[in-house]
Amino acid sequence: MVCKSCGKQNPDGHNSCSSCGAPLIAASSPGLTAPSHVTFHPAKKKLLNLPGVLGALAAAISVFLPFAHLADPKTISMFGDGTNSYWIITLLAAAAGAVFACFGLKFGMLLSGIACIITGVLENSSLHDQTALLGEPYSHAFGFWLLIAGCALLLIGGITGFLKARKPAE
C-alpha cells in the first residue's frame, strides 16, 4: 500500500505508515477512503529537559563557589582547596548531565545526579577530616547548597522524564 500522506510504499496489512505514521486505507476497501482535507501531523517529541539543564548548570557553578566557611573568615571551594580532584568529577558529571538533559536521556541524567551527589559527599567528608585535624569547626556555604540543589534537579529531571515516558499517548 502507498501512503497518501508521504508516498512511502508499505507492506499490505499494515494499519499505519512505517515512515510517517499516517493511517493506511486499503485501495480495495469499498467506501473507505480518506478525506482529502485531512492531513496527518506527527507529534513533535520534546527533548530538552529544563530541570536537568538547570541542575547540571547549578552543579557546575557550585564547584567554583565557596563550599565551606571555616572558623576564621576564610572560605574554601571544591576547586580551590587543592587536596583532591572531586571538583573535576563534579564538572564532568555536570557537563554530561547537561548533554543528557538537552537530548532527553533520562537514565543519563539520573546517573549524573548520583555522581554529583557522591562527589559532594566525598568532598564534604574530606573537608570534615581536614578541619577535624586542625580543630577548626566549619559550616556549609552557598556552593554546597547549590550542589545539593543541582543534584536534586538532575534527579528530578530524570525521574520526570521516566514518568512522562510511561504516560500513554493520547
VMD Tcl script that draws the C-alpha trace (Angstrom):
set ca {
  {0.00 0.00 0.00}
  {1.15 3.53 -0.76}
  {0.75 6.13 1.96}
  {-1.42 9.03 0.81}
  {0.36 11.36 3.20}
  {4.04 10.81 2.36}
  {4.02 8.43 -0.66}
  {6.02 5.65 1.05}
  {5.34 2.05 -0.06}
  {4.17 -0.09 2.91}
  {3.52 -3.86 3.10}
  {-0.11 -4.96 2.79}
  {-1.88 -5.49 6.09}
  {-0.30 -2.55 7.93}
  {-2.70 -0.08 9.53}
  {-0.29 2.86 9.63}
  {2.62 4.11 7.53}
  {6.03 2.91 8.69}
  {7.55 6.25 7.66}
  {5.17 8.99 8.85}
  {2.63 7.07 10.97}
  {-0.41 8.19 8.95}
  {-3.33 5.73 8.87}
  {-3.34 3.49 5.78}
  {-6.54 2.61 3.97}
  {-6.55 -0.27 1.51}
  {-7.48 0.76 -2.02}
  {-9.61 -2.37 -2.41}
  {-11.87 -1.48 0.54}
  {-15.08 -0.06 -0.92}
  {-16.36 3.07 0.74}
  {-13.24 3.54 2.90}
  {-11.34 6.49 1.53}
  {-9.52 9.10 3.49}
  {-10.95 12.59 3.19}
  {-8.67 14.78 1.09}
  {-8.85 17.68 3.55}
  {-7.37 15.68 6.46}
  {-3.64 15.91 6.95}
  {-1.58 13.99 9.45}
  {0.92 15.85 11.62}
  {3.06 13.57 13.78}
  {3.59 14.80 17.33}
  {6.91 16.54 17.85}
  {8.98 14.98 20.59}
  {10.22 17.50 23.13}
  {13.80 16.59 24.01}
  {15.09 19.38 26.24}
  {14.62 18.66 29.93}
  {14.66 22.02 31.74}
  {15.15 20.72 35.32}
  {18.07 18.61 34.10}
  {19.72 21.53 32.29}
  {19.29 23.84 35.29}
  {20.56 21.15 37.67}
  {23.65 20.50 35.58}
  {24.36 24.23 35.39}
  {23.92 24.63 39.16}
  {26.22 21.67 39.89}
  {28.91 23.04 37.56}
  {28.77 26.55 39.06}
  {28.85 25.18 42.62}
  {32.40 23.91 42.11}
  {33.74 27.45 41.94}
  {31.68 28.94 44.79}
  {32.57 28.77 48.49}
  {31.88 25.23 49.70}
  {32.50 25.85 53.39}
  {33.19 28.62 55.89}
  {35.96 27.94 58.37}
  {36.26 29.44 61.85}
  {38.33 32.37 60.67}
  {36.91 34.49 57.85}
  {38.30 32.06 55.29}
  {36.16 30.10 52.81}
  {37.17 27.22 50.57}
  {35.66 25.88 47.36}
  {35.82 22.42 45.82}
  {38.02 23.86 43.09}
  {40.38 25.78 45.31}
  {41.18 23.54 48.27}
  {43.82 21.65 46.25}
  {43.64 18.43 48.25}
  {41.52 16.30 45.92}
  {40.07 16.10 42.45}
  {36.38 15.77 43.30}
  {35.75 19.06 41.53}
  {36.88 17.51 38.22}
  {34.45 14.62 38.62}
  {31.67 17.04 39.56}
  {32.33 19.19 36.50}
  {32.42 16.15 34.20}
  {29.20 14.76 35.70}
  {27.52 18.17 35.37}
  {28.64 18.52 31.74}
  {27.38 15.02 30.97}
  {24.12 15.83 32.76}
  {23.66 18.93 30.59}
  {24.18 16.90 27.41}
  {21.82 14.18 28.63}
  {19.20 16.80 29.55}
  {19.46 18.51 26.15}
  {18.87 15.21 24.35}
  {16.22 13.92 26.77}
  {18.31 10.97 28.02}
  {16.62 10.25 31.33}
  {18.90 7.49 32.61}
  {21.97 9.63 31.95}
  {20.51 12.50 33.97}
  {19.91 10.14 36.87}
  {23.49 8.85 36.71}
  {24.88 12.39 36.51}
  {22.81 13.45 39.52}
  {24.02 10.43 41.51}
  {27.65 11.12 40.51}
  {27.33 14.73 41.68}
  {25.83 13.59 44.97}
  {28.68 11.13 45.52}
  {31.35 13.76 44.81}
  {29.60 16.22 47.13}
  {29.53 13.64 49.92}
  {33.20 12.76 49.33}
  {34.24 16.42 49.31}
  {32.24 17.02 52.48}
  {33.84 14.07 54.28}
  {37.30 15.15 53.09}
  {36.63 18.66 54.37}
  {35.37 17.26 57.67}
  {38.55 15.18 58.08}
  {40.81 18.14 57.25}
  {39.11 20.52 59.66}
  {38.98 17.89 62.41}
  {42.78 17.57 62.21}
  {43.13 21.33 62.53}
  {40.50 21.55 65.24}
  {38.54 24.10 63.20}
  {34.77 24.00 63.01}
  {33.20 24.71 59.65}
  {29.78 25.36 58.21}
  {28.43 24.73 54.74}
  {28.48 27.63 52.33}
  {26.46 28.53 49.25}
  {28.44 26.24 46.92}
  {27.49 23.18 48.96}
  {23.80 24.05 48.92}
  {23.89 24.88 45.20}
  {25.47 21.48 44.53}
  {22.68 19.80 46.50}
  {20.05 21.76 44.54}
  {21.74 20.91 41.24}
  {21.84 17.20 42.12}
  {18.18 17.31 43.10}
  {17.21 19.00 39.82}
  {19.17 16.43 37.78}
  {17.40 13.63 39.63}
  {14.01 15.32 39.24}
  {14.67 15.80 35.52}
  {15.48 12.12 35.09}
  {12.52 10.92 37.14}
  {10.01 13.20 35.42}
  {11.40 12.05 32.08}
  {10.69 8.45 33.02}
  {7.21 9.33 34.28}
  {6.36 11.19 31.05}
  {7.61 8.24 29.01}
  {5.25 5.89 30.89}
  {2.23 8.13 30.27}
  {0.05 6.67 27.50}
  {-0.03 8.63 24.26}
  {-3.31 10.40 23.56}
}
mol new
graphics top color blue
foreach p $ca { graphics top sphere $p radius 0.5 }
foreach p [lrange $ca 0 end-1] q [lrange $ca 1 end] { graphics top cylinder $p $q radius 0.2 }
display resetview
